Amino acid sequence: MLAIDLRGKIAFVTGSSRGIGKSCAKTLAQAGAKVIINYNTNKEAALEVAKEIGGDTPIIQGDVTDPQKVEDMLNFIKEKYGRLDILVNNAGTTTEYNLEDLPVEDIQKIFEVNLFGTFYCTKFALPLMKENGGTIINISSTSMYTGAGGGAHYAASKSALLGFTRNLAKDYGQYNIRTNSIAVTMVNTELLINRKTGDLKSKIESVPVKRLCEPEEVGYLTAFLASDMAGYINGEVITMDGGRTYA
C-alpha cells in the first residue's frame, strides 16, 4: 500500500495552534514526523494541538515578526534535534479595507507577518537543513494571482511569496532543499468565517466544486510536498481552490 512516510523527519509549522497550521501539523505527525508546534498568543490552543498529536510534542511561543524570537525558536530546535527537515511557513493574517481607507499600520502589520515572518523563519532554518537537505512549504493564497477584495496589502504580501519561493528553489536546490508554495482560497477556518465582506454562500457558489476547502486537505498536500514522493517538485506554486481562480 502506497503511503506518505515522514518517519524520522523533524518538522516546524508556524502558526500551528489553529486553522490550516493546525491541520498541517497534525497531518505531518500522522505521517510519522516529529512536529514542533508554534503559537504567538494562544498557549491553550497550542497545548490542545500537542495533546491531539500525542507523545512529547513540543510547543514553542514565538512571534514570527520578531527576528530575535525566530532565531531563539530555531536555536531550540537545533539544540533539541540537531537539524530541521520540514519548515511550513503558515503564520499569516489579514484585514479588510479599500486602499484609500487602509490604515498605514495595517500595511506594515500584514507585511511583517505574511512576508517578513516567512523571511525570518526561513533564514534561520536554512542552516539546519543544508547538511541533510529538507523542504520548505509556504502557505500562500490565490490572491497572488487574482487580488483580494478589500485586501491590496494582503494580496501584495502573498504575491511577494511567489518570487521568494522561486528564488529559494534556485539558490538552495543544490543543497537538496526544495521550496514550494500552496496557494489556497476559501478554506473553512475562523479567518474566513469571520471576514466582514461578501456573502459566504454566494462565494461558495462561485467555486466549481460548490464547497469550501477543508484545512485537512491543505495538510494532505503539505505532507505530500514534504515527502520523497515530491522529490522533483521545486519552485512550484500549487493552486488549491476547487477550480475557482480560473473557472
C-alpha positions in Angstrom: 0.0 0.0 0.0 1.4 3.4 -1.1 1.6 5.8 1.8 3.4 9.1 2.7 6.2 8.2 5.1 7.8 11.0 7.1 9.2 8.9 9.9 12.3 10.3 11.4 11.7 13.8 10.0 11.7 16.9 12.1 9.0 19.5 11.2 8.3 23.0 12.3 5.0 24.6 11.5 4.5 28.3 12.2 1.1 29.5 13.4 0.0 25.9 14.2 -2.3 26.4 17.1 -5.4 26.6 14.8 -6.7 26.6 11.3 -4.5 25.5 8.4 -1.4 25.3 10.5 -3.0 23.0 13.0 -4.1 20.7 10.2 -0.7 20.7 8.6 0.9 19.9 12.0 -1.5 17.0 12.7 -1.1 15.5 9.2 2.7 15.7 9.3 2.6 13.9 12.6 0.2 11.3 11.3 2.7 10.6 8.5 5.4 10.0 11.2 7.2 13.3 11.5 8.2 14.8 14.9 6.3 18.2 14.8 7.1 21.3 16.7 4.0 23.5 17.3 4.4 27.3 17.2 2.0 29.8 18.7 2.1 33.5 19.4 -0.6 34.2 22.0 -2.9 31.2 22.4 -1.0 28.8 24.5 -4.1 26.8 25.4 -4.9 26.1 21.8 -1.3 25.0 21.1 -1.4 22.7 24.1 -4.6 21.2 22.8 -3.0 20.5 19.4 0.0 18.9 21.1 -2.4 16.7 23.1 -4.2 15.7 20.0 -0.9 14.7 18.3 0.3 12.9 21.4 3.7 11.8 22.5 6.1 14.5 23.7 5.1 17.0 21.0 6.8 20.3 22.0 5.2 23.8 21.7 7.2 27.0 21.2 5.9 30.5 21.8 7.3 33.0 19.3 6.2 36.0 17.3 7.4 35.4 13.7 7.7 39.2 13.2 10.4 39.4 15.8 13.7 38.1 14.3 15.3 37.5 17.7 12.3 35.4 18.8 12.6 33.4 15.5 16.3 32.9 16.0 15.6 31.6 19.5 13.0 29.2 18.3 15.3 27.7 15.6 18.1 27.5 18.2 15.8 25.5 20.4 15.2 23.1 17.5 18.9 22.9 16.8 19.8 22.1 20.4 17.0 19.5 20.8 17.1 17.8 17.5 20.3 18.9 15.7 18.5 19.5 12.4 15.3 20.5 10.7 13.8 18.6 7.7 10.5 20.4 7.1 9.6 24.0 7.5 6.0 25.1 6.9 5.6 28.9 6.8 2.0 29.1 7.7 1.6 32.1 10.1 -0.4 34.8 8.4 -3.1 37.4 8.9 -5.2 39.9 7.1 -7.5 42.9 7.5 -10.1 44.3 5.0 -10.1 47.9 3.7 -10.2 49.6 0.4 -6.8 51.1 -0.2 -7.8 54.7 0.5 -9.2 53.7 3.9 -6.4 51.3 4.8 -4.5 52.3 8.0 -0.8 52.6 7.4 -0.2 50.4 10.4 -2.2 47.6 8.8 0.0 47.7 5.8 3.1 47.3 8.0 1.5 44.5 10.1 0.4 42.4 7.2 3.8 42.5 5.5 5.5 41.9 8.8 3.5 38.7 9.4 2.9 37.3 5.9 6.2 38.2 4.3 8.9 39.3 6.8 8.0 36.4 9.2 8.5 34.0 6.3 11.8 35.5 5.6 13.0 35.3 9.2 11.9 31.7 9.8 13.5 30.6 6.5 16.7 32.5 7.1 17.3 30.9 10.5 16.0 27.4 9.4 18.3 27.1 6.4 21.5 26.3 8.3 19.7 23.4 10.0 18.8 22.0 6.6 21.9 22.4 4.5 23.7 19.3 5.6 20.9 16.8 5.2 18.5 18.6 2.8 14.9 19.5 3.5 11.8 21.0 2.3 10.2 24.5 2.8 6.5 24.9 2.2 5.0 28.4 2.1 1.2 28.7 2.6 0.0 31.4 0.3 -3.2 32.5 -1.4 -4.7 32.7 -4.8 -5.0 36.4 -4.2 -1.4 36.4 -5.5 -3.0 35.9 -8.9 -6.4 37.5 -8.6 -6.1 40.2 -5.9 -8.3 40.2 -2.9 -11.4 42.4 -2.5 -10.6 44.9 0.2 -7.1 43.5 0.6 -4.5 45.1 -1.6 -2.0 44.8 1.2 -2.8 41.1 1.7 -2.6 40.3 -2.0 0.7 42.1 -2.3 2.2 40.3 0.6 1.2 36.9 -0.8 2.4 37.9 -4.3 5.8 38.5 -2.9 6.0 34.9 -1.7 6.0 33.8 -5.4 9.3 35.4 -6.1 10.6 34.3 -2.6 9.7 30.7 -3.3 11.3 30.5 -6.7 14.4 32.3 -5.7 15.0 29.9 -2.8 14.3 27.0 -5.1 17.2 28.2 -7.4 19.6 29.1 -4.7 19.2 26.1 -2.4 18.2 23.3 -4.7 21.9 22.5 -4.8 21.7 21.5 -1.1 18.7 19.3 -1.8 16.4 21.9 -0.2 13.2 22.1 -2.1 10.9 25.1 -1.7 7.2 25.2 -2.9 4.1 27.2 -2.1 0.5 26.2 -1.8 -2.0 28.9 -3.0 -5.3 28.4 -1.2 -8.6 30.1 -1.1 -12.0 29.5 0.6 -10.5 27.4 3.4 -13.0 26.5 6.2 -11.3 28.4 9.0 -12.1 31.1 11.5 -10.2 33.6 9.4 -12.7 33.0 6.5 -15.9 32.7 8.6 -15.1 35.9 10.5 -14.4 38.0 7.4 -16.7 41.1 7.1 -17.2 41.4 3.4 -19.3 39.4 1.0 -21.9 36.7 1.3 -20.2 33.3 2.1 -23.0 31.3 0.4 -22.5 33.2 -2.9 -18.8 32.8 -2.7 -19.2 29.0 -2.3 -21.4 29.1 -5.3 -18.6 30.6 -7.3 -16.4 27.6 -6.6 -17.0 24.9 -9.3 -17.0 22.1 -6.7 -19.6 24.0 -4.6 -17.9 23.7 -1.2 -15.2 25.1 1.0 -11.7 23.6 1.2 -11.2 21.8 4.4 -8.0 22.6 6.4 -7.2 18.8 6.4 -6.9 18.9 2.6 -4.2 21.5 2.8 -2.5 19.3 5.4 -2.5 16.3 3.0 -0.9 18.3 0.2 1.7 19.7 2.7 2.6 16.2 3.7 2.9 15.1 0.1 5.2 18.0 -0.7 7.3 17.3 2.4 7.8 13.7 1.3 10.2 11.9 -1.1 7.2 11.4 -3.4 7.5 15.1 -4.3 11.3 14.9 -4.6 11.4 16.5 -8.1 8.9 19.3 -7.3 10.8 22.5 -6.6 9.9 26.2 -7.1 6.3 25.5 -7.8 3.1 27.2 -6.6 0.3 24.6 -6.4 -3.2 26.2 -6.6 -5.8 24.6 -4.3 -9.1 26.4 -4.9 -11.6 23.9 -6.3 -11.2 25.5 -9.7 -12.4 28.9 -8.6 -9.5 31.0 -9.8 -9.7 30.1 -13.5 -13.3 29.0 -13.8 
